[in-house]
Amino acid sequence: MSASRPGDGVVDAAAGRRPTLTQVAALAGVSLKTASRALNDEPNVAEDTGRRVREAADRLGYRINGIARELRRGATSALVGLISGDLTNPFYSAVASGIERELRQHGLQLVTANNDEDAELERSLVEAFLQRRVRALLVVPSGERHDHLAVEGVPFVFLDRPPAGLAADAVLIDNVGGARAAAEHLLAGGHRKVALVADLARKVPQRGRIDGFVQAMGAAGNADWEPYLRTDVHDVGRAEQVVRDLLALPAPPTALFTTNNRLTTGALRALRGVPDPPALVGFDDFDLADVIGATVVAHDSVAMGREAARLAHERISGFRGPARTVTISTSVIPRGSGERPPREQP
């Protein structure tokens, strides 16, 4: 086997391995310290030496990690991390849009990741963001406990779901109030056999929406809805099947309340072509809901993101007060689907 030569590092780069500063120094025939000083434009490096180091770096494809360099010099990162559910969901993408718009005003940049509702993945994503020295972390948490997120000097802001075991700022939706208003809207329309189709009941927002619905039914003295409770319906396909099954019952519900936009989409698919469909109210507005006449419980998801970014920026800027909670209000927007009268049943 032949001895290696200084230029052999080019092969490593071509093979997909990132060239190192040690290889640059070897190729230029200088010490590691001199190579570092030359590439960082520090003083007292001879012009010829600096030229050789830069040529070696170009030949190897070596690039300085600008972020790491600035951090070593005592500068701070301009990055703010967001860990959320699937960004293809319009709710999360709207939240991210609000965050980004607010951060941009303060010279900060948003980086995002999806936790897939997996607590272990979330832990690894938090660690990865912290290694990148993010200035703050905004999290839609997947786990039940969050005390492991207590990191000195890094502000956390929770979105949609409150922190447990950790004092941190949070921006939440009025889930109880919104669901109660939806149930009252259907009750006012004469419905008693109202199906509740909910997502994962272990999640705090879903529990709030279930609680608000139950409160309204209890206040009205209505127990006719209870046979139609369906929980842990987590995606569009499952929601479609659940609603089909409800419609196939001997005494089907005359109205449906779905607790997020995915479940509303599934319900709409199940109701497609049904000649006398039940009334439908869904939690979360969504694109084209106004076009197809879907009654929804709406909230401003972009404002939710803006508020979270505002809280994070205030922490970055030195605010050291107690944890704060901002609640985003909701309202029922009647568009037709939630105003259908009860069907006559034998």
N, C-alpha and C positions, 0 to 999 in steps of 0.2 A: 504494500500500500504506500502510495507516495505521500510525502509530507504535505501538510496543508500550507497554503500561501495566503497572504493578507487579503487578497481579492476573493478568496473562496466564499466570503460572506454573501456575495451576489447570488450564489446558488441557493443559499438558505432563503433569501427573500423571494426568489422565484418559486421556491417550493411552498410558499405560503407562511413561512415563519418570519415574524417581524424582526428586522435587523436591530441590533443593540448598539448602544454607545460604545461598548467595549470593542465591537467589530470596526466601528468608525475610527476609533483611536488607533487600532492595530493597522488598518489600511493606510492611515495618514502618517504612521510612524511617530505618534506622540503619546503622551500619557493620557490616562482617562480624564484626569483633572483638566489638562490643557484642552482636550476635545470638548469637554463640557463648557469651559470658559469661552472657547471660540464660538460655539454654536449659540451661546446665550449672550453674545456681543458684550462680554465683560472686558474691562480695560487690561492693558499690559499683555496683549497677545500680538506677537509679531505678524505683520501683514501677510508674509509668505506662509506662516504657519496656519493662520486663519483660512487662507485660500485653500491649502491642502486639506484641511479638515472639512470645509464646505464641499469640496469636490468629492471627497470620500463619502460624505453623507449622501450626496446626490447619486453617486454610483451605486450605493447600496440601497437607495430608496428609504433612507432613514429620515423620519420626521419627528420634530420635537413635539412632545405632548404639551401644548400650550396651557391647558387647564392645570396640569400638574405643576408646570413651571411657575405659574402665577400663584398657586397655593403655597409653594415652597417659599416664595418671596413675601408671603404674608397677606396676599390679596384674598378675596373671598369669591366663591363661585356665584354666578348669576342664575343658577338653576334652582327651580322649585319642582318637586316631584308630585305626581298624582298617581295613586294606586286605586283603581276602581274596578267595577264590573266591565262587561264587554262594551267597548266603545262603539260597536255597531248598533247598540241600543240607543235610540234617539235621546233618551233621558240622559245617559252618561255623556254622549257627545255634546249635548247642549250645556251640561254642567262644565265640561272641559272648555267649551267655547267662552263661557263667562269668565272662567279662571284666567284663560290666556289673555283676554282683552284687558282685564284689570292689571295683571302682572306686567304687561307690555308698557303700561303707563309709568311703571317704576323701574324700567330697565331690567326686568327679570324675565327669564325664559322658562317655559313649561316643558317638562319631560313626563311621559305617561307610560303606564304599564297596566296590564290586566291581571287581576288576581284569580279569575275563574272561580270565585267563591271558595277558594282553597286556602285555609289558614296557614298551612306550611309554606305554600308558594308565596303567600303574602309576607311571611317572615323573611324569606330569602330576597324578595324584592326590596323590602325595607333595608336590609343589609347592603344590597347592591347600590341603592340610592345614597345611603350614608357614606359608602366608599367614594362616591362621586362628589361628596361634600355639598349636597344640596343645602340651600339656606333654610328650607322648610319642607315639610311633607304634608300633603293633603290626602286623606285616606277614606275610601268607602270600605269599612272593615268587613272581613268575612268571618273572623273568629268571634267567640263569645266573650273572651277576656282580652284586654288590651294593655295590661300593665307592662308587658315586655317591650312596649313601644316607648317607654320613658327613656329618652336619650337626652343627656345634659347638653343644653345649648342649641338643640334643634327643635323648633316649634312644630307641633302637630296640630292639624285642624281636621276634625272628623266631619264627613258629609253624609247626610241621609240616615246614618245610624249613630247613636250616641256612644261615647267611650264608656267602657266598663272597667273599673279598677285603675283608672287613670284620670287625672284632672287635666282636661284639654278643651280648647275651644271647639264648638260644633255648630254646624248649620243644618237644621232639620226641617222637614215638612210637617205641617199640621195634619198628620195622618188620621188621628182620631176625629178631629173636627170635619175633615173632608169626607171621610167614610160615613160619619153620622149624617152629614148633609145629603149625601147620595141616597142613603136609606130613607131619610125623611122625604126626599123628592119622590121616590117610588111609592111610599106609603100614601103621600098626598094624592097620587094618581089612582089610588084605589087598590093597589097591589098588597097582597098578604103572603102569597106563596112566592117568596123572593129567594132565588138561589144565590148563595155567596160562593164565588169561585176565587180562591186565594192562592197565592204563591207560598213559599216555604214559611210555615208558621213559626219556625224557630227564629226568624229574622225580626228584629224589633219593628221596622216599618210595617211589616205585614201584620204583626200582632196588634199594632195600633189601629190598623184599618179594620181588622176583625173586631176589635173591641168597640170602635166607633159604631160599626154596623149593629152589633149586638145591643149596645146601649139604646140606639134608636128603636130597635124592635121591642126591647123590654119596656121602654117608656110608652110605646103604643099598645102594650099588652098583647103583642102578636107573637105567638109561638108557631104559627103555620110555616115559617121559613125553615125550621130546624131540620126537617128531613132532607133539605137541599144544600146542606153545608158540604163543601168540597175544599180541602186544603192540600198543600204541598203539590200544587199543579205548577210546574216550573218552566214550561216552555210552550210555544205556540201549538205544536202538534198535540201535546197532551191536553191543552185547554180545548182544542177543537173536539177531541174525542170525549172529554168530560161533558161538554155542552150537548153533544149528540146523545150521549147516554141520558142526560137529564130530560131532553125533549122526548125520549122514547119511554119515559115512565108512564104508568097508567094515568097519573094525575100530575102532569109536568108543571114546572113553575111558570108563572105568568110574567116574571121579570128576572133579570140577571144583574148582579153587580160583580164586576171583575176588578181585581185589585192592582193591576198594572197594565201597561200598554201591550205587553206580549200576550197576556191572557185575553185582553179585549180583541186583539187581532185574531186569536184562535176562535173566540166566540163568534166574531163576524163571519169567519169562514164556515163555521157550523150552521149559521143562520142563513147562509146564501141559498136562495131558492125556496126557503120555507115560506109557504103562502101566508101564514098568519103568525109571524114571529113574536116571541115575548119582548117586552121592553128591555132595554140594555143601557146601563150606565157603567162607564169604565173609569178607573182612576188613572190619571196621566193623560194629557192631551197628546196628539201625534199628528204627523203630516197627513193631510187629506181628510182628517176627521170632520172638518167643516163641510167638505165636498160631499161626503157620504152620509152626512146627518147623524153623526155619532155624538150622543150626549156624554160629557166627560166631567170629571173633577179635575180642574186645571190648576196648575201652579207654575210659577216662573222659574224654570230650571236654569236659565242663563243667569238670572239674579242670584240664584243659589250659589253658582260658581263665583260670581263677582263678590258676594259676601264672604265666602271662604277665602278668596284671595286677599280681600281687604284685611281680614283678621290676621292672616299669615304675614302680610306686609307690616302691619302694626307691631307684631311680635318681633319681626326682623329688625324693625326700626327702634326697638328698645322697650316696648310696652311690657311691663312685668306684673300687671294686675291679675286678679283671679280669673279662672276660666269663664268664658262667656258662651252663651247659647243664643243663636239667632233662629227664629222660627219663620219659615216662609208660609204665607197664608194660602188658602185654597178657595176655590169657588166652583159651583156647579154651572156648567154652560149647557143649557138645553138646546138641542139641535134636531130633535125629532125621535131618535131611537129610545130615549128615556121617557117619552111622553105618550107612548102607545098605551091604550087602556087594557085592562085585564081581558084575556080571552075567556069566552064562555066555555065551560067544561061540563060534561055530562054528570 
